[in-house]
Amino acid sequence: MSSALMISVKITAPCTRRVISYAQASAYRKSSIRERKTYIEKDQERIVKLTHDPRLYTSTNETPKSGWAQMLKRQVPGYHVTRPREPRCKVTNGRIGVVSSGCASGPEVVQPLTSYGLRYELMMFPDQDSFCFTMPSQQVLDNKDGAVYTTSNGAPYPEPYEAQRVGPHGPLLLQDFHHIDLLAHFDRERIPERVVHAKGAGAHGYFEVTHDISNICRAAIFNKVGNRAPVTARFSTVGGESGSADTARDPRGFSIKVRTEEGNWDWVFNNTPVFFIRDPAKFPHFIHTQKRDPQTNLKDADMFWDYLSQNPESIHQVMILFGDRGIPDGYRHQHGYSGHTFKWYNENGDFHYVQVHCRKAGSNGYRQFLTQEKGVELAGSNPDYGTQDLFEAIEKGEPQKWDVFIQTMTPEQAESFRYNILDLTKIWPHKDYPLQPIGTLVLDRNPENYFNEIEQVAFSPSHLVPGVEPSADPVLQSRLFSYPDTHRHRLGVNYQQIPVNAPLCPVANFRESVNCTSRGARPNYQSSLAPLTYKKEGRISKRHEIFEGAAVLDLSELTEREFDHCRLLNYPDLMPVFIVDFEQPRALWQKVMKDDAKERFVKNVAGHLGGAKSAEIKARQLSVFAAVDQDLSDRIAKAMGVPTVKPLQVKPASAALKFKAGCAHTPFCINNAQNVRSH
């Protein structure tokens, strides 16, 4: 990433620094003050001359946008001009590198003052070299750079523990900037934790293309086999707080930021191919039931199962969650799935519906799991088990690898598919839609600073590149807004300029950047004096892309009329479920799980559901299991010591709405022709 060049009138001391890549940092630190000053003066002369190089207009994640004009394309090779509000000398103190309105100050020491002293690295932006760090523990022990302790504005300070006061016993002085600034920074140095996926770990590496899929996707990363892009990945649990156990029975997040030449492309995956919901408005309700009771502030089995039993479309995810995949043996042994359907299109504008799979290479994948007993034991003895396992494996020189595959479906295949391809609770059978290899994901470098590079990393399914578009999956559509919005809350409006989030390619747009800037002296509007260049997008087929209709209430594929009928019956949640919703969970139980896996599943469910106090909730959830398989429900009931129940009454498969035109009263209709309309 390159910041736009700018001229600053801020007076700087002779220790003014130039910001360079990691590969250049060592040689630069060995240079003298006089040499550094000479370099800076030469740079400033060159900066004045570089004013008319072309640069594309882009969004904040660097994807080029259509249009025309000029912008700076490059700066002094190997350099990044610092922002005007940052001191240009070394700032070394014991503070966390917190964001200021979303603008990070770069890698900064986070350890307290100790016998081995402070360490310092030049501020870096994420280019090809900037994440090539050695192990943090090794860096701390080996660092002998002799950095001088300073205040936040870069002034040397004699003693970090000093505080000015009136005489030896008098009150403190407000003029003591060092002390006041230290406390003010400390009061603000932590940011809000993620509302979900708060506990996590991560690493850096790369994605390499291994197969030619240019006929499917026009993204530049796929234009040649062997292309590589740097990545940052984060693994997480969903419901727990930042201090919770890595071994909880919970879905795992698996997000990857792929830094391509066309911008950042975020893969926001989970370790399961399906999810609990297919209606976006249900998400806040669902998450509340996975958190703590508002009165007791305790996890509550009644809340958990009350929601799931009233929303039986969740059963497929429940079958996976309480099976062996529910507790992976650490983050590095889990798979990753897009879950959502995306549209990938080629240079001709033809598109395929696509789902992405990351499968752990060279292992048994999800078969490397922890039993419930082992998970509980580790939660008490080592709640950071997954974090430690990932970090230590990479530090020992063991790169973690995943093979990346896609499943594809043409628009015509989508219309004949038994299920709605926009349904997040369903999978695409591999025998009908086989996995196609596209690349390899490798994580081989630990973060230098967890807070700067993992806690502040921001993923969003809306961060896409040319050749990739979202489908009309309603849950995906909701996430396109929600993820960037929570980043703006957590990290500030300039979260895209935090080094770990900044793209490799230049950013050029008209946004005011508050405390950060990448525009320099360029106009902040579409100007004829210094216009930007706009990159035209390729044409995409309009099949399945014409939507017309009134605003309607939409709940799990119900028509408006059926929804009103359900309201009268006081069953707004149970009625939308169809027989087809139980087909895949039934196959998982009857055909995939072996006898020992079935025993573990029954034990896991009985132990958790048995903790609910409400007999009604238990019976209702047992009826959902009975709709999957009566024997399954009976075995769970026996394990809990409660009466057996009959299956939940659901609608026939013929009533389920399909992914095609002709559903004249569907609130959401995807067309199989250029101009078929839904009214």
C-alpha positions as CSV (number, residue, x, y, z in Angstrom):
1,M,0.0,0.0,0.0
2,S,1.3,3.5,-0.8
3,S,0.1,6.6,0.9
4,A,-0.5,9.6,-1.5
5,L,2.4,12.0,-1.5
6,M,2.0,15.3,0.3
7,I,3.9,18.4,1.3
8,S,3.9,19.0,5.1
9,V,4.9,22.3,6.9
10,K,5.4,20.4,10.1
11,I,8.9,21.1,11.4
12,T,10.9,17.9,11.9
13,A,14.1,17.2,13.8
14,P,17.3,15.8,12.2
15,C,16.1,12.3,13.2
16,T,13.4,12.5,10.5
17,R,12.8,9.0,9.2
18,R,11.8,7.7,5.9
19,V,9.4,4.8,6.0
20,I,10.7,1.8,4.1
21,S,9.9,-1.8,3.5
22,Y,11.0,-4.4,6.0
23,A,13.7,-5.7,3.7
24,Q,15.4,-2.3,3.7
25,A,15.0,-1.6,7.4
26,S,18.2,-3.3,8.6
27,A,20.5,-1.3,6.2
28,Y,18.7,1.9,7.0
29,R,19.1,1.5,10.8
30,K,22.9,1.3,10.2
31,S,23.1,4.6,8.4
32,S,24.2,7.7,10.2
33,I,22.0,10.7,11.1
34,R,23.7,12.8,8.4
35,E,23.2,10.1,5.7
36,R,19.5,9.8,6.7
37,K,19.0,13.6,6.4
38,T,20.7,13.5,2.9
39,Y,18.3,10.7,1.8
40,I,15.3,12.7,3.0
41,E,16.3,15.9,1.2
42,K,16.8,13.9,-2.0
43,D,13.4,12.3,-1.6
44,Q,11.7,15.6,-1.1
45,E,13.2,17.0,-4.3
46,R,11.8,13.9,-6.2
47,I,8.4,14.2,-4.5
48,V,7.8,17.7,-5.9
49,K,8.3,16.4,-9.4
50,L,6.0,13.4,-9.2
51,T,2.6,15.0,-9.7
52,H,1.0,13.7,-12.9
53,D,1.4,9.9,-12.9
54,P,-1.8,7.9,-13.6
55,R,-3.6,6.1,-10.8
56,L,-6.9,4.3,-10.9
57,Y,-9.9,5.4,-8.9
58,T,-10.6,2.7,-6.4
59,S,-12.9,1.8,-3.5
60,T,-11.4,1.6,0.0
61,N,-10.4,-2.0,-0.5
62,E,-8.6,-1.1,-3.7
63,T,-10.9,-2.7,-6.3
64,P,-10.7,-0.4,-9.4
65,K,-13.9,1.5,-10.2
66,S,-15.1,2.6,-13.6
67,G,-14.4,6.1,-14.9
68,W,-11.7,8.4,-16.1
69,A,-8.9,10.8,-15.0
70,Q,-5.4,11.0,-13.5
71,M,-3.8,10.2,-10.1
72,L,-0.4,9.5,-8.7
73,K,0.6,6.0,-9.6
74,R,3.8,5.7,-7.6
75,Q,5.9,7.4,-5.1
76,V,9.7,7.4,-4.6
77,P,10.5,3.7,-5.2
78,G,10.7,1.8,-1.9
79,Y,9.4,4.7,0.2
80,H,6.1,5.7,1.8
81,V,5.7,9.3,3.0
82,T,4.6,9.5,6.5
83,R,1.3,11.1,7.5
84,P,1.5,14.7,8.7
85,R,0.3,14.0,12.2
86,E,2.9,11.4,13.0
87,P,6.4,12.3,14.3
88,R,9.1,11.6,11.8
89,C,11.6,10.3,14.4
90,K,11.5,7.1,16.3
91,V,8.7,6.8,18.8
92,T,9.5,4.1,21.3
93,N,7.5,3.6,24.5
94,G,5.6,0.7,26.1
95,R,2.2,1.6,24.7
96,I,-0.2,-0.6,22.6
97,G,-0.3,0.6,19.0
98,V,-4.0,1.6,19.2
99,V,-6.0,3.0,16.4
100,S,-6.8,6.8,16.3
101,S,-10.0,7.2,14.4
102,G,-9.1,4.1,12.5
103,C,-5.5,5.2,11.7
104,A,-2.8,3.0,13.1
105,S,0.7,4.2,13.8
106,G,2.3,1.1,12.5
107,P,4.0,-1.7,14.4
108,E,5.0,-0.5,17.8
109,V,6.4,-2.1,20.9
110,V,3.8,-3.6,23.2
111,Q,6.0,-5.2,25.9
112,P,6.5,-3.3,29.3
113,L,10.0,-2.0,30.1
114,T,12.2,-4.9,31.0
115,S,15.9,-5.8,31.2
116,Y,16.2,-6.4,27.5
117,G,14.9,-2.9,26.8
118,L,12.6,-1.4,24.2
119,R,12.5,-2.7,20.6
120,Y,11.7,-0.6,17.6
121,E,10.8,-1.2,13.9
122,L,10.3,1.3,11.2
123,M,6.6,1.8,10.3
124,M,5.7,-0.5,7.4
125,F,2.8,-0.9,5.0
126,P,1.8,-4.3,3.8
127,D,3.9,-4.9,0.7
128,Q,5.5,-8.1,-0.3
129,D,8.2,-7.9,2.4
130,S,6.4,-6.2,5.2
131,F,4.9,-9.4,6.8
132,C,8.1,-11.4,6.6
133,F,8.7,-11.3,10.3
134,T,10.8,-13.6,12.5
135,M,9.3,-15.1,15.6
136,P,8.2,-12.5,18.2
137,S,9.9,-14.4,21.0
138,Q,13.2,-14.5,19.0
139,Q,12.8,-10.8,18.1
140,V,12.4,-9.7,21.7
141,L,15.5,-11.6,22.8
142,D,17.7,-10.7,19.9
143,N,16.8,-7.0,19.4
144,K,19.7,-4.8,20.2
145,D,18.8,-1.7,18.3
146,G,19.5,0.7,21.2
147,A,16.2,2.6,20.8
148,V,15.8,5.7,23.0
149,Y,12.6,6.1,25.1
150,T,10.4,8.9,23.8
151,T,7.1,10.6,24.4
152,S,4.3,10.1,21.8
153,N,5.5,13.1,19.9
154,G,9.0,11.7,19.6
155,A,10.8,13.8,22.2
156,P,13.4,11.8,24.3
157,Y,12.3,11.4,27.9
158,P,14.7,10.6,30.8
159,E,12.6,8.2,32.9
160,P,9.4,6.3,32.1
161,Y,8.3,6.1,35.8
162,E,8.7,9.8,36.6
163,A,5.7,12.1,37.4
164,Q,6.1,15.9,38.1
165,R,4.7,17.2,41.4
166,V,5.0,20.2,43.7
167,G,7.9,19.2,46.0
168,P,8.5,15.6,47.2
169,H,5.0,15.3,48.8
170,G,2.8,17.7,46.8
171,P,0.1,17.2,44.2
172,L,0.8,16.4,40.6
173,L,1.2,19.0,37.9
174,L,-1.1,19.3,34.9
175,Q,1.9,20.4,32.8
176,D,3.4,16.9,33.0
177,F,2.6,16.0,29.4
178,H,4.4,12.7,29.6
179,H,2.4,11.5,32.6
180,I,-1.0,12.9,31.3
181,D,-0.4,11.5,27.8
182,L,0.6,8.1,29.2
183,L,-2.7,7.8,31.2
184,A,-4.9,9.2,28.4
185,H,-3.4,6.7,26.0
186,F,-3.8,3.8,28.5
187,D,-7.5,4.7,29.0
188,R,-8.1,4.3,25.3
189,E,-5.6,1.7,24.1
190,R,-8.1,-1.1,23.9
191,I,-10.9,-1.3,21.3
192,P,-14.3,-3.0,21.6
193,E,-14.2,-6.7,21.1
194,R,-16.0,-8.2,18.2
195,V,-19.7,-8.9,18.9
196,V,-19.2,-12.4,17.5
197,H,-15.9,-14.2,16.8
198,A,-14.3,-12.3,19.7
199,K,-11.7,-15.0,20.6
200,G,-9.3,-15.8,17.9
201,A,-5.8,-16.4,16.6
202,G,-4.1,-15.7,13.2
203,A,-1.1,-15.9,11.0
204,H,0.3,-14.7,7.7
205,G,1.1,-16.6,4.5
206,Y,0.1,-16.7,0.9
207,F,-2.4,-18.1,-1.6
208,E,-1.1,-19.8,-4.7
209,V,-3.1,-20.6,-7.8
210,T,-2.5,-24.2,-8.9
211,H,-5.1,-24.7,-11.6
212,D,-6.4,-22.6,-14.5
213,I,-9.9,-21.4,-13.9
214,S,-9.8,-18.3,-16.2
215,N,-12.9,-19.8,-18.0
216,I,-14.8,-19.4,-14.7
217,C,-13.4,-16.2,-13.1
218,R,-11.7,-13.2,-14.6
219,A,-10.0,-12.0,-11.4
220,A,-6.4,-11.1,-12.1
221,I,-5.1,-13.5,-9.5
222,F,-6.4,-16.4,-11.7
223,N,-4.8,-15.2,-14.9
224,K,-1.8,-17.5,-14.5
225,V,-1.1,-20.7,-12.7
226,G,1.6,-20.0,-10.1
227,N,0.3,-16.5,-9.1
228,R,0.7,-15.8,-5.4
229,A,-0.9,-13.3,-3.2
230,P,0.0,-12.5,0.5
231,V,-2.7,-13.4,3.0
232,T,-3.6,-12.8,6.6
233,A,-5.9,-15.4,8.2
234,R,-7.8,-15.4,11.4
235,F,-9.5,-18.3,13.2
236,S,-12.1,-17.9,15.9
237,T,-14.9,-19.3,17.9
238,V,-18.3,-17.6,17.4
239,G,-20.2,-17.1,20.7
240,G,-17.4,-16.7,23.3
241,E,-15.9,-13.5,24.7
242,S,-12.3,-12.6,24.0
243,G,-11.1,-14.6,27.1
244,S,-13.2,-17.7,26.4
245,A,-11.9,-21.2,25.7
246,D,-10.7,-22.2,22.3
247,T,-12.2,-25.7,22.9
248,A,-15.8,-24.7,23.3
249,R,-18.4,-26.6,21.3
250,D,-19.1,-23.8,18.8
251,P,-18.7,-23.1,15.1
252,R,-15.3,-21.7,14.1
253,G,-14.6,-18.8,11.9
254,F,-11.9,-19.0,9.2
255,S,-11.4,-15.7,7.5
256,I,-8.7,-15.0,4.9
257,K,-7.6,-11.6,3.5
258,V,-6.1,-12.2,0.1
259,R,-4.1,-9.2,-1.1
260,T,-4.4,-9.2,-4.9
261,E,-3.2,-6.6,-7.4
262,E,-6.8,-5.6,-7.9
263,G,-7.5,-5.0,-4.2
264,N,-8.2,-7.0,-1.1
265,W,-10.5,-10.0,-1.5
266,D,-11.8,-11.3,1.8
267,W,-12.9,-14.9,2.3
268,V,-15.2,-14.9,5.4
269,F,-15.7,-18.6,6.0
270,N,-16.8,-20.9,8.8
271,N,-15.6,-24.4,9.5
272,T,-19.0,-25.8,8.7
273,P,-20.6,-25.7,5.2
274,V,-24.1,-24.6,6.5
275,F,-25.4,-22.3,9.2
276,F,-28.3,-22.1,11.7
277,I,-30.4,-19.6,9.7
278,R,-31.4,-18.6,6.2
279,D,-33.4,-15.5,7.3
280,P,-31.1,-12.5,8.0
281,A,-33.3,-10.8,10.5
282,K,-33.0,-13.9,12.8
283,F,-29.3,-13.4,13.2
284,P,-29.3,-11.0,16.2
285,H,-31.9,-13.2,18.0
286,F,-29.8,-16.3,17.4
287,I,-26.6,-14.7,18.6
288,H,-28.3,-13.4,21.8
289,T,-29.3,-17.0,22.6
290,Q,-25.6,-18.1,22.2
291,K,-24.4,-15.4,24.6
292,R,-25.3,-14.8,28.3
293,D,-28.7,-14.5,30.0
294,P,-29.5,-10.8,30.5
295,Q,-30.4,-11.4,34.2
296,T,-28.0,-14.0,35.4
297,N,-25.1,-13.2,33.0
298,L,-24.7,-17.0,32.6
299,K,-24.8,-19.2,29.6
300,D,-28.3,-20.7,29.5
301,A,-29.3,-24.1,27.9
302,D,-33.0,-23.0,27.9
303,M,-32.2,-19.9,25.8
304,F,-30.0,-22.0,23.5
305,W,-32.5,-24.8,22.8
306,D,-35.6,-22.6,22.9
307,Y,-34.4,-20.7,19.9
308,L,-33.3,-23.8,17.9
309,S,-36.4,-25.8,18.6
310,Q,-38.5,-22.9,17.3
311,N,-36.4,-22.6,14.2
312,P,-36.0,-26.2,13.0
313,E,-34.2,-25.1,9.8
314,S,-31.2,-25.0,12.1
315,I,-31.2,-28.8,12.5
316,H,-28.5,-29.4,9.8
317,Q,-26.0,-27.2,11.6
318,V,-27.0,-28.7,15.0
319,M,-26.2,-32.2,13.6
320,I,-22.7,-31.0,12.6
321,L,-22.1,-28.9,15.8
322,F,-22.9,-31.8,18.2
323,G,-21.0,-34.3,16.0
324,D,-17.3,-34.8,15.9
325,R,-16.7,-31.6,14.0
326,G,-18.1,-29.5,16.9
327,I,-14.7,-29.3,18.6
328,P,-11.8,-29.4,16.1
329,D,-8.4,-30.3,17.5
330,G,-7.1,-26.7,17.4
331,Y,-7.6,-24.2,14.7
332,R,-5.0,-25.7,12.3
333,H,-7.0,-28.9,11.8
334,Q,-10.3,-27.4,10.7
335,H,-11.7,-26.9,7.2
336,G,-13.2,-23.7,5.9
337,Y,-16.3,-23.2,3.8
338,S,-17.8,-20.1,2.1
339,G,-21.3,-21.4,2.9
340,H,-22.8,-18.7,0.8
341,T,-23.2,-18.9,-2.9
342,F,-21.2,-16.3,-4.9
343,K,-21.2,-15.5,-8.6
344,W,-17.9,-15.7,-10.5
345,Y,-17.8,-14.4,-14.0
346,N,-15.3,-14.7,-16.9
347,E,-14.1,-12.2,-19.5
348,N,-17.1,-13.0,-21.7
349,G,-19.5,-12.1,-18.9
350,D,-20.7,-15.6,-18.3
351,F,-21.1,-16.5,-14.7
352,H,-21.2,-19.6,-12.5
353,Y,-22.6,-19.9,-9.0
354,V,-19.7,-20.9,-6.8
355,Q,-19.1,-22.2,-3.3
356,V,-15.5,-22.3,-1.9
357,H,-13.9,-25.0,0.3
358,C,-10.6,-24.9,2.1
359,R,-9.7,-28.4,3.1
360,K,-6.7,-29.1,5.5
361,A,-4.0,-30.7,3.4
362,G,-2.2,-33.9,4.5
363,S,-4.4,-34.7,7.4
364,N,-7.7,-36.3,8.3
365,G,-9.4,-32.9,8.4
366,Y,-12.4,-32.8,10.7
367,R,-11.6,-36.3,11.9
368,Q,-8.9,-34.7,14.0
369,F,-11.3,-33.6,16.7
370,L,-11.6,-33.4,20.5
371,T,-14.1,-35.3,22.5
372,Q,-16.5,-33.4,24.8
373,E,-14.5,-34.6,27.8
374,K,-11.2,-33.5,26.4
375,G,-12.6,-30.1,25.3
376,V,-13.9,-29.4,28.8
377,E,-10.6,-30.5,30.3
378,L,-8.6,-28.2,28.1
379,A,-11.0,-25.3,28.7
380,G,-9.9,-25.5,32.3
381,S,-6.2,-26.3,32.0
382,N,-5.4,-24.4,28.8
383,P,-8.2,-22.2,27.4
384,D,-5.8,-20.9,24.7
385,Y,-5.1,-24.4,23.4
386,G,-5.9,-23.6,19.7
387,T,-4.0,-20.3,19.8
388,Q,-0.9,-21.9,21.3
389,D,-1.1,-24.9,19.0
390,L,-1.2,-22.7,15.8
391,F,1.5,-20.3,17.0
392,E,4.0,-23.0,18.1
393,A,3.5,-25.1,15.0
394,I,4.4,-22.2,12.7
395,E,7.2,-21.1,15.0
396,K,8.8,-24.6,14.7
397,G,8.9,-24.2,11.0
398,E,5.8,-26.2,10.2
399,P,3.7,-24.3,7.5
400,Q,0.0,-25.0,7.7
401,K,-1.6,-25.8,4.4
402,W,-5.1,-26.0,3.0
403,D,-6.1,-27.1,-0.5
404,V,-8.7,-24.7,-2.0
405,F,-11.5,-26.1,-4.1
406,I,-14.7,-24.7,-5.7
407,Q,-18.0,-26.2,-6.5
408,T,-19.7,-24.6,-9.5
409,M,-23.2,-24.5,-10.9
410,T,-24.5,-23.0,-14.1
411,P,-27.7,-20.9,-14.0
412,E,-29.5,-23.8,-15.7
413,Q,-28.3,-26.3,-13.2
414,A,-29.4,-24.0,-10.4
415,E,-33.0,-24.1,-11.7
416,S,-33.1,-27.9,-11.7
417,F,-31.4,-28.3,-8.3
418,R,-33.5,-29.9,-5.7
419,Y,-32.9,-27.2,-3.2
420,N,-32.7,-23.4,-3.4
421,I,-29.1,-22.6,-3.9
422,L,-29.5,-19.4,-1.8
423,D,-30.4,-21.5,1.2
424,L,-27.6,-21.3,3.8
425,T,-28.8,-24.5,5.5
426,K,-28.1,-26.8,2.6
427,I,-25.0,-28.2,0.9
428,W,-24.4,-29.0,-2.7
429,P,-23.8,-32.8,-3.0
430,H,-20.2,-33.5,-4.1
431,K,-21.3,-36.4,-6.4
432,D,-23.4,-34.0,-8.4
433,Y,-21.2,-30.9,-8.1
434,P,-17.6,-32.2,-7.5
435,L,-14.8,-30.2,-5.9
436,Q,-12.5,-28.5,-8.4
437,P,-9.0,-27.6,-7.2
438,I,-8.0,-24.0,-7.7
439,G,-5.1,-23.3,-5.3
440,T,-3.3,-23.8,-2.0
441,L,-3.4,-21.7,1.1
442,V,-0.2,-21.6,3.2
443,L,0.2,-20.0,6.6
444,D,3.9,-19.8,7.5
445,R,4.5,-16.6,9.5
446,N,3.3,-15.7,12.9
447,P,2.2,-12.1,13.6
448,E,4.8,-9.7,15.0
449,N,2.2,-8.0,17.1
450,Y,-1.2,-9.7,17.8
451,F,-3.1,-6.4,18.5
452,N,-1.9,-4.7,15.3
453,E,-2.2,-7.6,12.9
454,I,-4.9,-9.9,14.2
455,E,-7.1,-8.0,16.6
456,Q,-7.4,-5.1,14.2
457,V,-7.7,-7.1,11.0
458,A,-11.1,-6.5,9.4
459,F,-12.8,-8.9,7.1
460,S,-16.0,-8.5,5.1
461,P,-17.7,-10.5,2.4
462,S,-18.3,-7.2,0.6
463,H,-14.6,-6.9,0.0
464,L,-14.6,-8.4,-3.5
465,V,-12.5,-8.0,-6.7
466,P,-13.5,-7.8,-10.4
467,G,-14.8,-11.2,-11.5
468,V,-16.6,-11.9,-8.2
469,E,-20.0,-10.8,-7.1
470,P,-22.4,-11.7,-4.3
471,S,-25.5,-13.7,-5.0
472,A,-28.9,-12.8,-3.8
473,D,-28.6,-15.0,-0.7
474,P,-30.4,-12.9,1.8
475,V,-28.1,-13.7,4.7
476,L,-25.1,-12.8,2.5
477,Q,-26.8,-9.6,1.4
478,S,-27.2,-8.7,5.1
479,R,-23.6,-9.4,5.9
480,L,-22.4,-7.2,3.1
481,F,-23.5,-4.2,5.2
482,S,-23.1,-5.6,8.7
483,Y,-19.4,-6.4,8.6
484,P,-18.0,-3.0,7.4
485,D,-20.4,-1.3,9.8
486,T,-19.1,-3.2,12.8
487,H,-15.5,-2.4,11.7
488,R,-16.5,1.3,11.6
489,H,-17.7,1.0,15.1
490,R,-14.8,-1.1,16.4
491,L,-11.9,0.4,14.6
492,G,-13.1,3.8,13.2
493,V,-14.0,5.1,9.8
494,N,-10.5,4.7,8.6
495,Y,-10.1,1.0,9.4
496,Q,-9.1,0.3,5.8
497,Q,-5.9,2.4,6.4
498,I,-4.7,0.3,9.3
499,P,-1.6,-1.4,7.9
500,V,-2.9,-5.0,8.2
501,N,-6.1,-3.9,6.3
502,A,-4.5,-1.7,3.7
503,P,-4.3,-3.1,0.2
504,L,-1.1,-3.5,-1.8
505,C,-2.3,-1.5,-4.7
506,P,-2.8,2.3,-4.5
507,V,-6.0,3.8,-3.2
508,A,-7.5,6.7,-5.1
509,N,-10.9,8.2,-4.3
510,F,-12.5,11.4,-3.0
511,R,-13.0,10.7,0.6
512,E,-11.9,12.9,3.4
513,S,-9.6,10.8,5.6
514,V,-9.8,12.5,9.0
515,N,-6.6,11.6,10.7
516,C,-5.1,9.6,7.8
517,T,-4.7,10.5,4.2
518,S,-3.9,8.8,1.0
519,R,-5.0,11.6,-1.3
520,G,-2.3,14.2,-0.7
521,A,-2.9,17.5,-2.5
522,R,-5.3,15.9,-5.0
523,P,-8.8,17.5,-5.2
524,N,-11.5,15.8,-3.1
525,Y,-14.1,15.9,-5.9
526,Q,-14.2,14.8,-9.5
527,S,-12.0,17.5,-10.9
528,S,-11.2,18.5,-14.5
529,L,-7.9,19.9,-13.2
530,A,-6.5,16.6,-11.9
531,P,-9.0,13.9,-12.9
532,L,-8.7,10.3,-11.9
533,T,-8.6,7.3,-14.3
534,Y,-11.6,4.9,-14.2
535,K,-11.3,1.3,-15.2
536,K,-14.3,-0.1,-17.1
537,E,-15.9,-3.3,-15.7
538,G,-16.6,-6.2,-17.9
539,R,-20.1,-7.0,-18.9
540,I,-22.0,-9.7,-17.0
541,S,-24.8,-11.9,-18.2
542,K,-28.2,-10.6,-17.1
543,R,-29.7,-14.0,-16.7
544,H,-31.2,-14.4,-13.2
545,E,-30.6,-10.7,-12.6
546,I,-33.9,-9.0,-13.1
547,F,-35.9,-8.4,-10.0
548,E,-39.3,-6.7,-9.8
549,G,-42.0,-6.8,-7.2
550,A,-43.7,-5.2,-4.2
551,A,-42.1,-5.0,-0.8
552,V,-43.2,-8.2,1.0
553,L,-42.6,-10.0,4.3
554,D,-40.2,-12.8,3.6
555,L,-39.6,-15.6,6.1
556,S,-37.9,-18.9,5.2
557,E,-39.4,-19.0,1.7
558,L,-43.0,-18.4,2.8
559,T,-45.3,-16.4,0.6
560,E,-47.0,-13.4,2.2
561,R,-50.3,-15.1,2.3
562,E,-48.9,-18.2,4.0
563,F,-47.0,-16.0,6.5
564,D,-50.2,-14.2,7.5
565,H,-51.9,-17.6,8.0
566,C,-49.0,-18.8,10.2
567,R,-49.4,-15.7,12.3
568,L,-53.1,-16.6,12.9
569,L,-52.0,-20.1,14.0
570,N,-49.4,-18.5,16.4
571,Y,-46.7,-20.6,14.7
572,P,-44.5,-18.0,12.9
573,D,-41.3,-20.1,13.2
574,L,-42.3,-23.7,12.9
575,M,-44.5,-23.5,9.8
576,P,-41.8,-22.5,7.2
577,V,-40.0,-25.8,7.5
578,F,-40.4,-28.4,4.9
579,I,-39.7,-32.1,4.6
580,V,-36.7,-31.3,2.4
581,D,-35.1,-29.5,5.3
582,F,-34.5,-32.8,7.0
583,E,-33.2,-34.8,4.1
584,Q,-29.5,-33.8,4.4
585,P,-29.5,-34.0,8.3
586,R,-31.0,-37.5,7.9
587,A,-28.4,-38.6,5.4
588,L,-25.7,-37.3,7.8
589,W,-27.1,-39.4,10.6
590,Q,-28.0,-42.6,8.6
591,K,-25.2,-42.7,6.0
592,V,-22.2,-40.7,7.2
593,M,-22.0,-41.2,11.0
594,K,-20.6,-44.5,12.1
595,D,-21.8,-46.2,15.2
596,D,-19.2,-44.7,17.5
597,A,-19.8,-41.3,16.1
598,K,-23.6,-41.7,16.7
599,E,-22.9,-42.7,20.3
600,R,-20.8,-39.5,20.8
601,F,-23.5,-37.4,19.2
602,V,-26.3,-38.7,21.4
603,K,-24.1,-38.2,24.5
604,N,-23.2,-34.6,23.5
605,V,-26.8,-33.6,22.8
606,A,-28.2,-35.3,25.9
607,G,-25.6,-33.6,28.1
608,H,-26.4,-30.1,26.7
609,L,-30.2,-30.4,26.1
610,G,-30.5,-32.1,29.5
611,G,-29.3,-28.9,31.1
612,A,-32.5,-27.1,30.0
613,K,-35.0,-26.7,32.8
614,S,-38.1,-26.5,30.6
615,A,-39.7,-29.8,29.7
616,E,-41.6,-28.1,26.9
617,I,-38.3,-27.0,25.2
618,K,-36.8,-30.5,25.6
619,A,-39.9,-32.1,24.0
620,R,-40.0,-29.6,21.2
621,Q,-36.4,-30.2,20.3
622,L,-36.8,-33.9,20.5
623,S,-39.6,-33.6,18.0
624,V,-37.2,-31.8,15.6
625,F,-34.7,-34.7,16.0
626,A,-37.6,-37.2,15.4
627,A,-38.3,-35.5,12.1
628,V,-34.7,-36.3,11.2
629,D,-34.9,-39.9,12.5
630,Q,-37.2,-41.4,15.1
631,D,-34.5,-43.7,16.5
632,L,-32.2,-40.7,17.0
633,S,-34.8,-38.8,19.0
634,D,-35.6,-41.9,21.1
635,R,-32.0,-42.5,21.9
636,I,-31.5,-38.9,23.1
637,A,-34.7,-39.0,25.1
638,K,-33.5,-42.2,26.8
639,A,-30.2,-40.7,27.6
640,M,-31.9,-37.7,29.3
641,G,-34.5,-39.9,31.0
642,V,-37.5,-38.2,29.5
643,P,-40.5,-39.5,27.5
644,T,-40.1,-40.0,23.7
645,V,-42.1,-37.8,21.3
646,K,-43.5,-37.9,17.8
647,P,-41.8,-36.1,14.8
648,L,-42.5,-32.4,14.2
649,Q,-45.2,-32.0,11.6
650,V,-43.8,-30.2,8.6
651,K,-44.9,-29.3,5.1
652,P,-44.5,-31.7,2.2
653,A,-41.5,-31.3,-0.2
654,S,-43.8,-30.2,-3.0
655,A,-44.6,-27.1,-1.0
656,A,-41.0,-25.9,-0.9
657,L,-40.3,-23.0,-3.2
658,K,-37.7,-23.7,-5.9
659,F,-35.0,-21.6,-7.3
660,K,-36.8,-20.7,-10.6
661,A,-39.4,-18.4,-12.1
662,G,-43.0,-19.5,-12.1
663,C,-43.4,-19.0,-8.4
664,A,-45.8,-16.2,-9.0
665,H,-46.4,-15.3,-5.4
666,T,-42.9,-15.7,-4.1
667,P,-41.6,-12.6,-2.3
668,F,-38.2,-13.2,-3.8
669,C,-38.0,-14.6,-7.4
670,I,-34.9,-15.2,-9.5
671,N,-35.8,-15.3,-13.2
672,N,-34.8,-17.9,-15.8
673,A,-35.3,-15.5,-18.6
674,Q,-34.3,-12.0,-19.6
675,N,-37.6,-10.4,-18.6
676,V,-39.7,-12.7,-16.5
677,R,-41.2,-10.8,-13.6
678,S,-42.6,-11.6,-10.2
679,H,-45.6,-9.6,-9.0
